[in-house]
Amino acid sequence: MTAQSAAFLDDLAPGSAMSVAVTAPDGSDMTVALVRTTDGEVYALDDECSHGRASLGEGDVDERSVECWKHGARFDVRTGKPLGLPATRPVLTYPVTLDGEVILVDVDSPATPTS
């Protein structure tokens, strides 16, 4: 499997995030968070916060991070690295491309997280 359609760009306003279902490499369903930063760049990362098992797709977004709504952990959307406590472990990030207005995510090629 390669990049797959995850959402339409118009459905993800700048400065927002959303959770979307995609197909994992093993054929099962998985959820990723799509994040569109305040400057309009789109990123994809694991939807589940590494600290509190909450959806990052429901988090607050700024120019380079998403904040978990449950305990306030922030993650760099480019690398998945936590930017402060309470999270200490990164989340996976995935390559994103745009095909016109369609957001494509490649869950087969996650970036290796750094702690």
N, C-alpha and C positions, 0 to 999 in steps of 0.2 A: 504494500500500500504506500502511496505517496501523499502529498498534500491533499486535504479534503475540505470541502466547503463547510464552513462553520457558522457563518452569519453574513448578513448584508451590512456594509459599512454604514448605511443610513440608520441602522438599528442601534448603533453604538456611538453616542454623541461624544465629542471631546470632553475629557474629564470624567469619564464614566467607565464602569465595568459591568460585565454580565457573564453568567454561567451558560455554557453550551455543551450539548452532548455530541461526542464524536466517537468513532470506532477505534478502539485500541489495536495495537499490532497483532494481538492474539484473537481478534475478532469480537471481543466483548465490548460493552459500552463503557465509556469513561467520560468524565466531565472535566473541562478545562475552563479557566477564567480568561475571557478576552478583556483586555484593558486598552482603552484609548486615552492616551495622556492628554493633558491640557494643550500640548502643542500639536496634537492630532496623530501622533505615531501609534501604531497598533502592535500589541504584544500578546502572547499567550503563555500561560503558566498553569501549573497544577491548581485546581480550584480549591483544594483543601489546605488551610493554614497548617504549617508544620508544628504549631504550638497548641492550638485549641480546637482543631477539627471543625472549623467554621469555614463557610464559603467566602473565598476572596472575590468571587463575582459579585458579591454584595458590598464590597469595600469602597472606601473613599479613595479617589485618585488625584494625583497631582502631576507635575511635569516628569517625574521619573519613578514614582512608587505607588503601591497600592497598600492601603491600611486595612487590616482585618477588623471588622466591626465588633468582634466579640471581646478582644482584650487589647486592641491597639497595636499589635505587631505590624511593622511595616516591612515590605519587601521591595527590592529594586526590581522593576519589571524587566530590565534588560538581562539580569544575571540570576534572578531568583534569590539572591543573597539577602538575609535579614539585615535590616538597618538599625536594629536596636531590640532590646528586650520587650516582651518576654520571649520572642522566638529566638532560637539559637541555631536552628537547622534551616538550610535553604530549601526552596521548592524548585522542581524542575521547570525549565522554560522550553518553549518549542518554537521552531522557525515559523514565521508568518509571511505570507505574500498576499498581494492584492491582484485579483483578476477582474479589472474594471471595478465594480462595486461589491464584489464578493470577497470576503475574507477567507483565505485558505490557511489551514494549520497542518503542519507535518508532525504528527505525534510519533512517527517512526524514528525521528532524529532529535531526541531531547538533548539539550545542552548539558554537559556535565556540571552539576552545581558545585560551587565552592563555598566552604563555610567561613 
